[in-house]
Amino acid sequence: MSSENQAVADNILSTQWLAQLNLVFEHSGEKTVLRRNHHHGPLRVQRPFYPEGPRAHIYILHPPGGMVSGDDLQLSFSASEKAQVLLTTPAAGKVYRARANNQRQRQTVTIDQKRDSSVEWLPQETIIFSGAKVDLETVIELEEGAEIVGWDIVCLARPSRHEKFTAGEVILDLRIHRGGRPLLIERSHIEAATAVLDAPWGLNGAPVVATFYATLDCDDENVQQWRQQLAQLKSTGSVALSYRRGVLICRYLGEYAEPARQYFEHLWTMVRRFRKIQACRPRIWNT
């Protein structure tokens, strides 16, 4: 290949598709309204739904359906004082195999909450195809009285199709701060063909790794009751529930994403009940 043709090929391989979505929510009258909706590239949002009164339900859309090499998805959500919003996605996200030049994929979710606001970030699972090289980052900034509930469900390849994660790299970065002080900082580095995939101190052979988190003012008795309730669920996989610095954390390891969803939805319902709020499943989850 000539140097000119090589330069053209390298340029094609290093293409970058930047997509941005910036949503600002405000409490107005008796409900939360979507005050600002700015998007660039292939990220969209449907109009708000109000199946439970003041809380806005928002569906985040990514029409391409997956991330390829060079994709950079930046999602930013801001909730003003007393705003209440539930954010979810209509389908599983996908991260495809990286190109030959190993250009990385990246998704950054930033959530900024003012006093006494409530945000629930409940996306459907993310499927990481073998050969992908992706950074998945979530950064949450809370003011006093602000409450967050969220989860991340990551599938390494597609176990239902007997696929294995034999090549690639995944970096998971989760940070929660209140008033500038860290409540939770977690960073996981998952690389194919390393001990972390199969070792007991790592994923122990499980292709699905997931984390549920919620800021909550509870006590040890509440946590113990919730552990017992989770243990009674007839589902597969392993779960561990802990509580520290005002953050309830549940970690899941298993074969499939659906059991993780069952555990996490049950926990979400329990958190809502603890806050004296009735659970209202987004109707998109039923499709």
PEQUIPE-V51773 format. One line per field, one symbol per residue. ss: DSSP state (H for helix, E for strand, - for the rest). psi: psi as a letter, one per 30 degrees, with the letter a starting at -180 (. if undefined). A space follows every 50 residues. Layout:
# PEQUIPE-V51773
ss=???
psi=???
This chain:
# PEQUIPE-V51773
ss=--HHHHHHHHHHH----EEEEEEEEEEE--EEEEEEEEEE---EE---EE EE--EEEEEEE-----E----EEEEEEEE----EEEEEE---EEE----- ----EEEEEEEEE----EEEEE---EEE----EEEEEEEEEE----EEEE EEEEEE--HHH-------EEEEEEEEEE--EEEEEEEEEEE---HHH--- -------EEEEEEEE----HHHHHHHHHHHHH-----EEEEEEE--EEEE EEEE--HHHHHHHHHHHHHHHHHH--------HHHH-
psi=kleeeeeeeeeefgkkjkkkkjkkkkkjcglkljekjklkahklkllkli fhcfkkkkkkkiefflklkfkjkjkkkkklkgkkkkkalflklkjlkllf ggkllkkkkkkkkakglkkjjilllkkjlkfljkkjkkkkkklkfkkkkl lkjkkjajffghllifkakkkkjkkkkkhfkkekjkkkjjklglffefke fbfhfkfkklkkkkkkialeeeeeeeeeeeffkilllkkkklkkhgkkkk kkkaeleeeeeeeeeeeeeeeeeeghkkkjkkffff.
